[in-house]
Amino acid sequence: QVQLVESGGGLVQLGGSLRLSCAASGSVFSASVMGWYRQAPGKQRELVAAIISGGNTNYADSVKGRFTISRDNAKNTMYLQMNSLKPEDTAVYYCNMVRAGDYIRYWGQGTQVTVSS
């Protein structure tokens, strides 16, 4: 069983920065695809950024150049550095793992990010 625990959310002003972390249990973290999703009130959950085991990354157009996804396989932890935050970035951010081997998808409990103008 995989557990994903997010941290680092909070309230920040327009233009500010936050760093989200996702700590994963289990032994297959390094081989798994990891990602950050977000869901704003009344909207569908959307992919923000993803990172594969080799380190290649993919970003939503809306966050390119502002957000950076990274992973530390030795710590079983993924990060999302968010800079130049905008009110439209306000959402609950979820950590996601597509587990290597069986491709089962796991979700964290979510962490709230609120950007005030």
C-alpha positions as CSV (number, residue, x, y, z in Angstrom):
1,Q,0.0,0.0,0.0
2,V,1.3,3.5,-0.9
3,Q,0.7,6.5,1.2
4,L,1.3,10.0,-0.1
5,V,1.4,13.0,2.3
6,E,1.5,16.5,1.0
7,S,2.7,19.6,2.9
8,G,3.6,23.2,2.3
9,G,0.3,24.7,1.2
10,G,-0.9,28.0,2.7
11,L,-1.9,31.6,2.0
12,V,0.4,33.8,0.0
13,Q,0.1,37.1,-1.7
14,L,0.1,37.8,-5.5
15,G,3.6,37.2,-6.8
16,G,4.7,35.2,-3.8
17,S,6.2,31.7,-3.7
18,L,5.4,28.4,-2.0
19,R,7.1,25.0,-2.1
20,L,4.9,21.9,-1.8
21,S,6.3,18.5,-0.8
22,C,4.9,15.0,-1.2
23,A,6.4,12.2,0.9
24,A,5.7,8.7,-0.4
25,S,5.8,5.4,1.4
26,G,6.9,2.2,-0.3
27,S,9.9,1.0,-2.2
28,V,8.9,1.8,-5.8
29,F,9.0,5.6,-5.7
30,S,12.1,6.0,-7.8
31,A,10.6,4.0,-10.7
32,S,7.1,5.6,-10.5
33,V,5.7,8.5,-12.4
34,M,4.8,11.3,-10.0
35,G,2.7,14.3,-10.6
36,W,0.9,17.3,-9.1
37,Y,-2.7,18.0,-9.8
38,R,-5.0,20.8,-8.6
39,Q,-8.7,21.4,-8.3
40,A,-10.3,24.7,-7.9
41,P,-13.9,25.1,-6.6
42,G,-16.3,24.2,-9.3
43,K,-13.6,23.0,-11.7
44,Q,-12.3,19.7,-12.7
45,R,-9.0,18.4,-11.4
46,E,-6.2,19.2,-13.8
47,L,-2.6,18.2,-14.2
48,V,-0.1,20.8,-13.1
49,A,3.2,19.0,-13.6
50,A,4.6,15.5,-13.9
51,I,8.0,13.9,-13.6
52,I,9.1,10.5,-14.7
53,S,11.7,8.3,-13.1
54,G,14.5,9.6,-15.4
55,G,13.7,13.1,-14.5
56,N,11.9,14.3,-17.6
57,T,9.2,16.8,-16.8
58,N,5.9,18.0,-18.2
59,Y,4.0,21.2,-17.3
60,A,0.6,22.7,-17.9
61,D,0.9,25.7,-20.1
62,S,-0.6,27.9,-17.4
63,V,2.4,27.2,-15.0
64,K,5.3,26.9,-17.4
65,G,8.1,29.2,-16.4
66,R,6.7,29.7,-12.9
67,F,6.5,26.2,-11.4
68,T,9.3,23.6,-11.1
69,I,8.7,20.0,-10.3
70,S,11.5,17.9,-8.9
71,R,12.1,14.6,-7.0
72,D,14.6,13.2,-4.5
73,N,14.5,9.5,-4.9
74,A,16.7,9.0,-1.9
75,K,14.1,10.7,0.3
76,N,11.0,9.3,-1.5
77,T,9.9,12.9,-1.9
78,M,8.6,15.0,-4.7
79,Y,8.5,18.8,-4.7
80,L,6.7,21.6,-6.5
81,Q,8.3,25.0,-6.3
82,M,5.7,27.6,-7.2
83,N,6.9,31.2,-8.0
84,S,5.1,34.3,-9.3
85,L,1.8,32.9,-7.9
86,K,-1.5,34.3,-9.2
87,P,-5.0,34.2,-7.8
88,E,-5.9,31.7,-10.5
89,D,-3.4,29.3,-8.9
90,T,-5.7,29.0,-5.9
91,A,-6.8,25.4,-5.5
92,V,-6.3,22.2,-3.6
93,Y,-3.1,20.6,-4.8
94,Y,-2.9,16.8,-4.9
95,C,0.1,14.6,-5.1
96,N,-0.3,11.6,-7.5
97,M,1.7,8.4,-8.1
98,V,1.3,6.0,-11.0
99,R,3.1,3.0,-9.3
100,A,5.8,1.3,-11.3
101,G,4.9,-2.3,-12.3
102,D,1.2,-2.4,-11.9
103,Y,0.3,1.3,-12.9
104,I,-2.1,1.7,-10.0
105,R,-2.8,5.3,-9.3
106,Y,-2.6,6.8,-5.8
107,W,-3.6,10.2,-4.4
108,G,-2.6,12.2,-1.4
109,Q,-5.1,14.0,0.7
110,G,-4.5,17.4,-0.8
111,T,-3.1,20.7,0.4
112,Q,-4.8,24.1,0.0
113,V,-3.0,26.9,-1.8
114,T,-4.6,30.3,-1.7
115,V,-3.2,33.3,-3.5
116,S,-4.7,36.6,-2.5
117,S,-4.6,39.7,-4.7
